[in-house]
């Protein structure tokens, strides 16, 4: 049995294309314990996500967590599930469609844009195979994580590498760099906040809640904390906020270890007890609404804030399909593809390659 996956059938007249694969975290296929369990197992089995020694973690994961957590997580997913499915998957698919439409107008026939999930469906493996079937011999992977973390961005690279190790004809590969300080991203965030203010009035304070990671990752060299801090500072500058008008915090703790601080839950309590009358909350580390934004922040966060005496709690949606974000993301992608697209270089090379293939086929035919 071959160690490599079968290659799509080759046709001389089928020009190669550039595949663009947007990748987000993922979610279960349904808001049920049965569907959540395999998703959690895949997610929590990733050594990038949990760095506890494997034998110990295997016992904890399979003996405790996967027997208790799926039902609890399923109930949370059910509270935010949409008619079309998981919000994260719905928004990510929408982003891919819009980017495809925008870039397709500029580079007709050259680009194929699709999306995948690091955990769950559609998988990175299946989507790379689908792109190869469309003769994508060049591949740009776009991790939809603005701030780099080993548990997110690096995990995407791990999976792409694993898939390509099974590939006989490997595509030329690029991966979009973290865009935590890119103007296209910061401007889209700022526009989202300004539109919220225009519709609802300006809040007294802006809480920026980023996904948390264990504190030890910072000590070991992970830049996530620094990236989040810079994103928050640049967004505050774009909105002309001084240091007393915004707070950067971290959510989604798991286990007993110390995570990045300050914790979002602690900041919500502090701001509530400080008699904050109108609190605006945004999650800049997520480009699409998901369980962590819609349930943990928009629902649980609101309940915590009101319980401790806070005033009005206003959750600001993620970038989702906001025009400024789709335009900004397309700009980042197009810039990364410059060496493949500039001055018709890609099209010229393709024409030359096709002509060369035709000549070679003709020569081989005449030799028979």
Secondary structure in CASP SS format (residue, H / E / C, confidence):
PFRMAT SS
TARGET T0000
AUTHOR 0000-0000-0000
METHOD secondary structure of the structure
MODEL  1
X C 1.00
X C 1.00
X C 1.00
X C 1.00
X C 1.00
X C 1.00
X C 1.00
X C 1.00
X C 1.00
X C 1.00
X C 1.00
X C 1.00
X C 1.00
X C 1.00
X C 1.00
X C 1.00
X E 1.00
X E 1.00
X E 1.00
X E 1.00
X E 1.00
X E 1.00
X E 1.00
X E 1.00
X E 1.00
X E 1.00
X E 1.00
X C 1.00
X C 1.00
X C 1.00
X C 1.00
X C 1.00
X H 1.00
X H 1.00
X H 1.00
X H 1.00
X H 1.00
X H 1.00
X H 1.00
X H 1.00
X H 1.00
X H 1.00
X H 1.00
X H 1.00
X C 1.00
X C 1.00
X C 1.00
X C 1.00
X C 1.00
X C 1.00
X C 1.00
X C 1.00
X C 1.00
X H 1.00
X H 1.00
X H 1.00
X H 1.00
X H 1.00
X H 1.00
X H 1.00
X H 1.00
X H 1.00
X H 1.00
X H 1.00
X H 1.00
X H 1.00
X H 1.00
X H 1.00
X H 1.00
X H 1.00
X H 1.00
X H 1.00
X H 1.00
X H 1.00
X H 1.00
X H 1.00
X H 1.00
X H 1.00
X H 1.00
X H 1.00
X C 1.00
X E 1.00
X C 1.00
X C 1.00
X E 1.00
X C 1.00
X H 1.00
X H 1.00
X H 1.00
X H 1.00
X H 1.00
X H 1.00
X H 1.00
X H 1.00
X H 1.00
X H 1.00
X H 1.00
X H 1.00
X H 1.00
X H 1.00
X H 1.00
X H 1.00
X H 1.00
X H 1.00
X H 1.00
X H 1.00
X C 1.00
X C 1.00
X C 1.00
X C 1.00
X E 1.00
X E 1.00
X E 1.00
X E 1.00
X E 1.00
X E 1.00
X E 1.00
X E 1.00
X E 1.00
X E 1.00
X C 1.00
X C 1.00
X E 1.00
X H 1.00
X H 1.00
X H 1.00
X H 1.00
X H 1.00
X H 1.00
X H 1.00
X H 1.00
X H 1.00
X H 1.00
X C 1.00
X C 1.00
X E 1.00
X E 1.00
X E 1.00
X E 1.00
X E 1.00
X E 1.00
X E 1.00
X E 1.00
X C 1.00
X C 1.00
X C 1.00
X C 1.00
X C 1.00
X C 1.00
X H 1.00
X H 1.00
X H 1.00
X H 1.00
X H 1.00
X H 1.00
X H 1.00
X H 1.00
X H 1.00
X H 1.00
X H 1.00
X H 1.00
X H 1.00
X H 1.00
X H 1.00
X C 1.00
X C 1.00
X C 1.00
X C 1.00
X C 1.00
X C 1.00
X C 1.00
X E 1.00
X E 1.00
X E 1.00
X E 1.00
X C 1.00
X C 1.00
X C 1.00
X C 1.00
X C 1.00
X C 1.00
X C 1.00
X H 1.00
X H 1.00
X H 1.00
X H 1.00
X H 1.00
X H 1.00
X H 1.00
X H 1.00
X H 1.00
X H 1.00
X H 1.00
X H 1.00
X H 1.00
X H 1.00
X H 1.00
X H 1.00
X H 1.00
X H 1.00
X C 1.00
X C 1.00
X C 1.00
X C 1.00
X E 1.00
X E 1.00
X E 1.00
X E 1.00
X E 1.00
X E 1.00
X E 1.00
X C 1.00
X C 1.00
X E 1.00
X H 1.00
X H 1.00
X H 1.00
X H 1.00
X H 1.00
X C 1.00
X C 1.00
X C 1.00
X C 1.00
X H 1.00
X H 1.00
X H 1.00
X H 1.00
X H 1.00
X H 1.00
X H 1.00
X H 1.00
X H 1.00
X H 1.00
X H 1.00
X H 1.00
X H 1.00
X H 1.00
X H 1.00
X C 1.00
X C 1.00
X C 1.00
X C 1.00
X C 1.00
X C 1.00
X C 1.00
X E 1.00
X E 1.00
X E 1.00
X E 1.00
X E 1.00
X E 1.00
X C 1.00
X C 1.00
X C 1.00
X C 1.00
X C 1.00
X C 1.00
X C 1.00
X E 1.00
X C 1.00
X C 1.00
X C 1.00
X E 1.00
X H 1.00
X H 1.00
X H 1.00
X H 1.00
X H 1.00
X H 1.00
X H 1.00
X H 1.00
X H 1.00
X H 1.00
X C 1.00
X C 1.00
X C 1.00
X C 1.00
X E 1.00
X E 1.00
X E 1.00
X E 1.00
X E 1.00
X C 1.00
X C 1.00
X C 1.00
X C 1.00
X C 1.00
X C 1.00
X C 1.00
X C 1.00
X H 1.00
X H 1.00
X H 1.00
X H 1.00
X H 1.00
X H 1.00
X H 1.00
X H 1.00
X H 1.00
X H 1.00
X H 1.00
X H 1.00
X H 1.00
X H 1.00
X H 1.00
X H 1.00
X H 1.00
X C 1.00
X C 1.00
X C 1.00
X C 1.00
X E 1.00
X E 1.00
X E 1.00
X E 1.00
X C 1.00
X C 1.00
X C 1.00
X C 1.00
X C 1.00
X C 1.00
X C 1.00
X H 1.00
X H 1.00
X H 1.00
X H 1.00
X H 1.00
X H 1.00
X H 1.00
X H 1.00
X H 1.00
X H 1.00
X H 1.00
X H 1.00
X H 1.00
X H 1.00
X C 1.00
X H 1.00
X H 1.00
X H 1.00
X H 1.00
X H 1.00
X H 1.00
X H 1.00
X H 1.00
X H 1.00
X H 1.00
X H 1.00
X H 1.00
X H 1.00
X H 1.00
X H 1.00
X H 1.00
X H 1.00
X H 1.00
X H 1.00
X H 1.00
X H 1.00
X H 1.00
X H 1.00
X H 1.00
X H 1.00
X H 1.00
X H 1.00
X H 1.00
X H 1.00
X H 1.00
X C 1.00
END
